[in-house]
Amino acid sequence: MEWTRKHRYLPYNQWPADYLEKIRQQTATSAYRPRYHTVPTSGLLNDPNGFSFFNGQWHLFYQSFPYGPVHGLKSWVHLVSDDLVTWKDLGPALLPDTPYDAQGVYSGSAHVIGDRLFLMYTGNVRDQSWTRHPYQNGAWMDQDNHITKLKQPLFGQPNHTTDHFRDPQLLEKAGHYYALLGAQNATDQQGKIALFTSDNLTDWQDCGYLNFSKQNLGYMIECPNLIWIDQQPVLIFCPQGLDKKLLDYQNIYPNTYLIGQQCDLSQAEFKSNQSLALLDHGFDVYASQAFNAPDGKAYLVSWLGLPDIEYPTDQENWAHCLSLIKQLTLKNGRVYQQPVPAIKKLRQKQSLLRDKVAPAQEKTLVEKPGQQYELQLTLPADIQGSLQLFRDQSQKQGFKINFNTNQAAHLEVDRSQAGQQFALDYGTKRQVELTAHHPLFLDIFVDNSICEIFVNHGEFVFSQRIFPQLQAAKQITLEADQEIIYNGCWWQLAE
């Protein structure tokens, strides 16, 4: 199909019912469809939204365009979980059905207020000349998961921003409500984080921009999130058009964070003496959403997909997925990310991996690991070599994890020989520096076309989509120039 504007913004009730059923079948039977990650039933899965704990359950929403793998008329889909690992799909939650979200329900957040959950989101509205008019809207969800939208917007676009004004995060501090929004400044088209405040969720005051950086952070900031980890404020956001002199990144747009020393929203101040850092060092993380649970713990989920990039499953009429849920901690001036402990519930059959690899020989660690598994591996200090996933028997294809634990310690992932190629304009390798002369611990999760790698207990994370030749890509192998003694475990994971 040629995705014209007419098709992208056709009201849902004007699509033929058999068309939706047809592309749902394509998605369900896709060889690349993940099993224990969240994926769409059809079409596009976009930003995670409304991440919260309410009425004894975890709640998560995601943006959806169910009719194709493109950005069109968006809605929210509702998920619930008892453990942050297994999610139940409750179906559509917010539809583009009012004058204030007529061209799409865009991203937003959720906050528990009393015995209800308040949803705050951006409504996309276009006039007859297709000029955008963003509105920040509200809705209440009761304990039966019934949602009622407010009849009027909370507020519209301020004069000091362009129409790129979206993705509200609702917070409550010291008896006041605050909303952080991604924005573009009208006078110089620089990316900013806008700040609004209210005492009653009805009357909102424009506080201008959050003062958190004196640097030019590009032409737009999306998906701002402010959380607290171990009493320290952490600001997570997605700058577009960021100068690579400020941060070395390779993806089309990075997902970044700043650790603060102090944050006072009443003064629109976020103070940090640290540099901007990458949230994820892999190929495919964007639009992450984080929040503090009632016990204060910080959790994060990410969109495994990037704007303006075509993915192989676009040809099957579906695109993208969500990451595993990660718990965040601070250590050594860095945000550490680890899968929530409940992920262990998925473990089934296991195989202990304790042996050595002879120099210059590629050793098969697991002959038939399957398409859903977890691999933990500890590698000693002062070696270098390559771990390969999705390795075919001819040893021509594979996703390489190249490691060096010597003086020039680093870890590099390379998907240049890992099957179907895409996003080649942004390179096929990603790398981080490691601490020299230290062992390396890897915790790897594979789910058909997803690979999430947690390095040294979450010091670094590499998240990416991989589209191998599934019939041929079977093995996990290890090789090095010198003898390696390795120790680890492989688990088959439940779907």
N, C-alpha and C positions, 0 to 999 in steps of 0.2 A: 504494500500500500504506500502511496505517496502521501506523507503526512503534512497536508496543508493545514493552515490555521483553522479552516472550517472543520476538518476532521478532529483536530486536537481539542477543540472547544465545543464539540457537539454535545448537547445535554445527554446525560446518561440514559434517560428514558427514550431517546431517539435512536439508540443503537439496537440492531436486531438481536434478540435473545440468543439465537443460534450462533452468532458471531462470538459472543463472550464464551459460550460453552466450548466452541472450537478451540479458542486460544488457551482456555484453561486446560484442555486436554493436552495441548502442545507443552505447556509448562509442566504438567504432572508427569509426563513421560520423557522429559528431557534427561539425557544421560549426564548432564552437568548440574542437575538440580541438587543442592545440598539437602541433607536429611535432618541434622540436628541444629542447624541455623535457621533463622527466620527468613523466608523467601515469599514473594508474592504468589497468590493463586493464579495471577495472570498479569501481564503488562509490567508497569514500572513500579518498583519500590524505591522510595526516596528517603528524605531525612527522617530519623527517629524523632519522636515528639512525645510530650506529656509523660515522661518517665517519672514514676511516683510510687509511693506505697500508701494504699488507701483501703480501708475496710478489710484489713487482714490479708490483702493480696498485693502483689506487684502489678503495676499497670504500665503499659507501653503502647504507644500509637506510632504509626508511620504514615508518611504521605504516600498516596497511591494514585496512579492513573491506570485503571484496570484494562484498558482497551488497546494498549500497545506499549512498546519499550521506549517511549518518548515522553517528554514533558508536555502535558496537556492539562485538561480540566481536572484538578486534583481534589482528593478527599482524604480523610483520615480513616485508617483501619485500626481496630482496637484489639490488643492482646492482653491476656492476664496470665500470671504465673504464681505458683506457691514457693518456688525455689530459685528463680532467676535463671533457670536452665531450660525447663520444659514449658513452652508457651502455648496457650489455647487461643485460637483465633475466634474472636466474637463478631467479626465482620465489620462492615462500614459503621463509623461512629459519627463523623462530621461530614456532611455532604455540601456541595456548593449550591445552596438552595435559597439564599437570601440576597437582597440587593447589595449587601456589604461583603459578600464572598462569591459573587456570581461567576467569576472567572477562575475560581480556585480557592480551596482551603489550604493556605500555606502554613509554614512551620510555627510552632509555639511550644508552650510548656504547661505544666499542671502544678497546682498547689492545694494541699488539704486545708480547708477552712471549716471548722466545726465538723459536722457530720456529712459534708459534701466535698466534692473535688471540683475546684475551679479550673477551667481550661481557658487559656489565653492564646490567641493565635492571630496570624495575619490573614486578612481577607483580601484577595486579589480582585480588583474591579477595573474594568476597561470601559472607556466611553466610546462613542461612535467613531472617533478618530483613532481608537486603540491606544489612547494615552492611559497610563496606569494611575490608579488612585488607590493606594494601600490604606486599609483600615485595620486597627487593632481591635479585635473582637473578643467577647467573653461568652462562656457557656458554663452551666452547672451540671454536674453529674451526681446523681443520688446513689444510694447504696445498692440499688437494683441495676446500676449501670445505665439508667435512662438519662439522656442528655437533653437539656433545654437551652437553646441559645438565647442570649440577651437580644432584645429587639433593636437596640441602638448600639453603635460602636462605642468602645471605651474612649478612643481618640483617633484622630486622623493624622495626616502627614504634616509635620511642622514646616514652617517656611525656610528654616535653615538647612533642610535636607532636600535631596532630590527624591524622586519616587522610589528609589532603592532604599527602602525603609521597612524592615521585616524581622521576623524570628524572635519574638519577645520571650525573655526568661523572667518569670514572675518570682519575686522573693519577698520575704517578710522579715524585717529587722526592727527591733525596738519599737514595736507597735505600729510601724508604717509599712506600706507595700511599696515595692520598687519594681520597675520593669526595665531591663536592659535590652536594647534592640540593635541589630546590625544596621548600619546607615552609611550613606554617602553624603558628604558635605556639599551644599549647593554651590558655594563660591569657588572652591578649588577642586572639587570632585575627588577628595581624599576619603579613604575609609575611616569611619569613626564608630564608636559605641555610644548610642544615645541613651539617656537616662530620664525616666519619668517616675513620679511618686504620687501616692494617693493614701488617704486615711480610710477610704470606704469602698474602693474599687469602682466608684462612679465618677468622682471628680478627680481629674488627673492634672498634675502640674508638670510642665516641661522644665527639666533641670539642665538642659543643654547636653553636653557630651561628658562622658566619664573621662577624667584626667588620669591616664595610665601610661602614656608614652608621648614623648616629644618628637618621635620619629615619624616620617611619612610611611604609613603602613599599606600603601597601595591605593587602589581606587574604590575598594569596597571591603567591608567586614561583614561576614555572615556568621550566624549561629553562636552568639556570645553566651558563655556560661560562667557564672561565678559560683565557686564552691569553697568549702573550708576543709582542709586536710590537716589533722593534728593541730588545730587552732590557727593554721595559716591560710590566708586567702589565696586561691589559685584561679586565674582567669584563663579560660579556654575559648578559642575563637578561630575563625577561618579567614585570613586576609587574602584578598584577590589582587593580583598585580604587585605583590611585595617584591621589592628590590632584593636580588639574591646576594647583594653585599651585606644586607642585614641578617640574612639567614640562608644557609646553604641548603637548598631543596631542589628536587628534580620533578616532582609531580606538577601537573598543570597549576594546581593551587595547594598550598600546605594547610594542615590542621596543626595549630600551634598552642603553646601555653606560656604563661608568665606566673612565677611564684612570687607572691607579694609579702611584704613585711607588715603592711598595715592597709586596711580598707575601711573607709568611712563613707557610706553611700549618702549620708545626709549632707556631706560636703562634696560629693561627686569625685572622691579621691581614692585612687588605688596606687599605693606606693610600692615600687619594686626596685631593687638594685641588681637584679639578675637579667641575663640576656634572654631574648625570645628563644624558645626551644621547640623542636618538633615533637608532636604528641606520638606519632607513629612513623617508623622509618621504612615501611614497606611501600607498595605501589598504589594502594587502593583505599585509603581511609580518608573520609571527609565528613563534615557535618555531625561531629560527635555531640552527644548530649549527656551531661553529668548532673547528678543531684545528690544532696545529702539525705540519707534515710533518717527515720526518727531516732535511731541510736547514734547518729552523727557520722556513720561510715559513708564514704564517698564511692559512688558507683558510676560507671560510664559505659555507654554503648555507642557504636559508630555505624555510619552508613558505609558499607563496603561497595563503593562506587565513586566515580568522580564526574563532576559536571563536564559537559562538552567532549566526552570520550565515548566512542562506540565500542561495545563489548560483543564477543562472539554470540552470546545468546540473544542478542537483538534479532537475529534471524529466526529465532523460535518464538518471538513475540513476548519475551519476558526479559527483565533486566534487574540485576542487583539483589542485595541481601543485607542483613544486619550482622554485625560482629557478635562474638561471645560477649556476655556481660563481664566487665572487669571491675575489681575492687582496687581503689587507688590508695597509695600511701606515699609518704615523703621520706627520702633517704639520700644523704650526700648531695643535697641541693637539686634533686631530680624527682620527678613524679614516676613512681614505680607502679606498674599495672600487672595484675595477676588475675587469672580466671577465678570466679567465685568457687569456694570449696565444693559446692554441690555438683560441680561438673563431674566429680568422681563417681556420681551415681550412674553415669553413662557407661562406665567401664564394664566390659564383659570378658571375653577370652583374653588371656595375657601370655606374653612370652618374655622371659628374662633374657637380657642381652649382656653377657659378660664374657669377653674374649679379647683377643688381640688381632691386629691386622698387620700382616707382613709388609715390609717396605715395597712401595711401587706396585702394590696389588689392590685391585678393587674387590672388596669383600661384600657379599650379600648379607645384610643383617636380617632382613625379613624378605622371604621369597614372594609371598602373596599377602601383602598387608591389607588388601581390600581398599575401599574408597572412603571409609569412615574410621579413623583411628587417632589415637594419641601416642606420641613417641617421646619418651624422656631419655636423654643421653647426657652423660658426663664425660668430658674429654680432658685429658691432663694438660698441665702447663707445658710450655716450650715445645710445641709441635705445630705443624700446619698440614692441612689436608682439605678434603672435600666430602661432605655428606650429600647424597643425592636422593631426592624423592621422585616418584613417578618415573622411575628408571626402567627403560625397556630392555629386553634381553639382548638386543644387538649393541647396547651401550652407546647409542647415538643420541638418545633423547633423555632428558631429565631436568629437574629443577635443582640447581646447585646451591648448596650452602657452604661457601668457602670460608675456612677459619684459620686463624693464626694466633697462637697464644705465646709467641716469642716476644722479643723486644718490640717489634712492630705489630703489636697485637691488634687484630681487627676481625670483623665478621662481614661477609659480603653475600648477598643473595643475587642469583643470576637466573632469570627466566628466559634467556635467549634461545634455549634448546628445550623448552618445556611445553611444546605443542603449538596450538594456534597463537599467532602473534597479534598484538594490538597495542595501541598507544606507543608506537615505536618512536614518535617524535620526542618522547620523554625518557628514552633510554631503557635498557633492559637489566640494569644492575643498581643495587642500593647498598650502602656500606656504612658501618659505624666503627669507631675506635673502641678497643677494649683495654682493660688494665693489663699491662705486660706481666708475663710470668705467673698468670693465675689460671686455674682450671676454668673450663667453659661448661656451663649447664644450659641445656636446651630443653624446652617443653613445647612440643609441636602438635598442633591440632589440624588434621586434614579432614575435609568434608566435601568429597567430590571435586568441586572447582574452587574451594577455599583452602588457604593455608595460612594459619596464624602461628607465628613463632614468638615465644617468650624467652628472652635471653637473660641468663643470670638472675632468675627469680623476678623478672619484670623490669630490670634496669632499662632494657630496650624491647620494643615490640615491632615486628615486621608483619603486616597484614596485607594479603594479596589474593587476587584471583588467578587461578591457573587452569588452562584448558588443554590438558594433554590428550594424546590419542589413547582413550581409555582402555581399549582392548589390548594395547601393547604395553601401557605404562603400569607396571606391577611392583617392581622391586624397590627396596630401600638399601642403598649401598654406601660404603665408606672406604676411603683410600687416603694414603699419605705417603710422603717421601721417606719417612722413617717408621719404625714400628710404633703402633698405637695400642695401648691397653684401654679399652672402653668399658663402660658400665651403664646399664640402662634398662628400660622396659618398654614393651609395645603392648597396647591394649586395643582390641576392637571395641568400637563405641556403638552403643545402641542408637538406632535411628529415631 
